[in-house]
Amino acid sequence: MWCEKGFFLVETIVLGIIMVAVISVFAVYQVTGEMRFDIENHITATFLAQKQLAMIEASPTILQETTSLSWLDREETMPLKRNGQDFYIDTLVSDTEAAKLKKVKIYVHWTIKNSEKRIFLQRLVPCYE
């Protein structure tokens, strides 16, 4: 009588295909999780830059004699903690050819895995006396 020992070739191939499929699903899940985290940070940084710009536009007299501004929301201090991440904001103000306009550049930066990420928002803001 003939006795079976081990696996057939077909069983081994099917098991290999199942293992590759499971590993692929976990890899895709990990990559999408990292992408989601990165996108959340970009959205948060954009929101912070827009908030800073809105506060500047609400009181344009602060642009008269300055070349840089700190975070204008007095209720919070640097670094701004959002989503478990520290965000830093730098605001630079420069003159333009038009006398009543100032160029405002708002940089938001944060660090992920020893890599610095940065976005900036730039706009011309009317400057009243």
C-alpha positions as CSV (number, residue, x, y, z in Angstrom):
1,M,0.0,0.0,0.0
2,W,1.2,3.5,-1.0
3,C,1.6,6.0,2.0
4,E,1.4,9.8,1.6
5,K,4.2,11.9,3.2
6,G,4.3,15.7,3.1
7,F,2.3,18.0,0.8
8,F,1.5,17.8,-2.9
9,L,2.9,20.4,-5.2
10,V,-0.6,21.9,-5.8
11,E,-1.2,22.3,-2.0
12,T,2.1,24.1,-1.6
13,I,1.4,26.5,-4.4
14,V,-2.1,27.3,-3.1
15,L,-0.6,27.9,0.4
16,G,2.0,30.2,-1.1
17,I,-0.6,32.2,-3.0
18,I,-2.7,32.7,0.1
19,M,0.4,33.8,2.1
20,V,1.3,36.4,-0.6
21,A,-2.2,37.7,-0.7
22,V,-2.3,38.1,3.1
23,I,1.1,39.9,3.2
24,S,0.0,42.2,0.4
25,V,-3.2,43.2,2.3
26,F,-1.1,44.1,5.4
27,A,1.4,46.0,3.3
28,V,-1.3,48.1,1.6
29,Y,-3.0,48.7,5.0
30,Q,0.3,50.0,6.4
31,V,1.1,52.3,3.4
32,T,-2.4,53.8,3.4
33,G,-2.2,54.4,7.1
34,E,1.0,56.4,6.6
35,M,-0.5,58.3,3.7
36,R,-3.5,59.2,5.8
37,F,-1.3,60.5,8.6
38,D,0.7,62.6,6.1
39,I,-2.4,64.0,4.5
40,E,-3.9,64.9,8.0
41,N,-0.7,66.8,8.8
42,H,-0.8,68.7,5.5
43,I,-4.5,69.6,6.1
44,T,-3.7,70.7,9.7
45,A,-0.7,72.8,8.5
46,T,-2.8,74.5,5.8
47,F,-5.6,75.2,8.4
48,L,-3.0,76.8,10.8
49,A,-1.6,79.0,8.0
50,Q,-5.1,80.1,6.9
51,K,-5.9,80.9,10.6
52,Q,-2.8,83.0,10.9
53,L,-3.6,84.8,7.7
54,A,-7.2,85.5,8.8
55,M,-5.9,87.0,12.1
56,I,-3.5,89.2,10.1
57,E,-6.3,90.3,7.8
58,A,-8.6,91.1,10.7
59,S,-6.0,93.5,12.2
60,P,-3.8,94.8,9.3
61,T,-2.3,97.5,11.4
62,I,0.2,95.0,12.9
63,L,1.9,94.9,9.5
64,Q,3.1,98.5,9.7
65,E,6.6,98.2,11.1
66,T,7.4,94.5,11.2
67,T,9.2,92.0,9.1
68,S,8.2,88.9,11.1
69,L,5.3,87.9,13.3
70,S,4.8,85.2,15.9
71,W,1.6,83.1,16.3
72,L,-1.2,85.6,16.8
73,D,-3.6,83.5,18.7
74,R,-2.9,84.5,22.3
75,E,-4.6,81.4,23.8
76,E,-1.9,79.0,22.4
77,T,1.9,79.0,22.4
78,M,4.5,77.4,20.2
79,P,4.8,74.6,19.3
80,L,1.2,74.1,18.3
81,K,0.1,70.6,19.2
82,R,-2.4,69.0,16.7
83,N,-3.0,65.3,16.0
84,G,-0.1,64.4,18.3
85,Q,2.3,66.4,16.2
86,D,4.2,69.7,16.9
87,F,3.7,72.4,14.3
88,Y,5.8,75.6,14.1
89,I,4.7,78.8,12.3
90,D,6.9,81.5,10.9
91,T,5.3,84.6,9.4
92,L,7.4,86.9,7.2
93,V,6.2,90.3,6.0
94,S,7.8,92.3,3.2
95,D,7.1,95.4,1.3
96,T,5.7,95.5,-2.3
97,E,5.9,98.1,-5.0
98,A,2.4,99.2,-4.1
99,A,2.5,101.4,-1.0
100,K,-0.6,100.0,0.7
101,L,0.2,96.3,0.2
102,K,2.4,94.0,2.2
103,K,3.4,90.5,1.1
104,V,2.8,88.0,3.9
105,K,4.4,84.5,3.8
106,I,3.3,82.0,6.4
107,Y,5.5,78.9,6.8
108,V,4.3,76.0,8.7
109,H,6.7,73.2,9.4
110,W,6.8,69.9,11.4
111,T,9.0,66.9,11.7
112,I,8.1,63.3,10.9
113,K,10.6,60.5,11.3
114,N,13.6,62.9,11.3
115,S,12.3,64.5,8.1
116,E,11.1,68.1,8.1
117,K,7.9,68.8,6.2
118,R,7.0,72.4,5.3
119,I,4.2,74.2,3.6
120,F,3.8,77.9,3.0
121,L,0.9,80.3,2.2
122,Q,1.6,83.6,0.5
123,R,-0.8,86.5,0.0
124,L,-0.8,90.3,-0.5
125,V,-2.6,92.0,2.4
126,P,-3.8,95.6,2.4
127,C,-2.0,97.6,5.1
128,Y,-3.9,100.5,6.7
129,E,-2.6,103.1,9.0
